[in-house]
């Protein structure tokens, strides 16, 4: 059996879904949701890096993340 390692641990993802009101969460739903969250995070990270670079910085700052998340 191959173990799949994702960017985001399954337990916190499951807790997010439970806190949103789910009574139970299927394992495959947790994996898909974790993949979606990771992709959204990657997209925001790439945009934030572009914003920082455009501002002449190498360091991504809080404002870069907030601005990237808005777009």
Buried (B, 14 or more C-beta within 10 A) or exposed (E): EEEEEEEBEBEEBBEBBEEEEEEEBEEEBBBEBBBEBBEEEEEBBEBBBEBBEEEEEEEBEEEBBEBBEEE
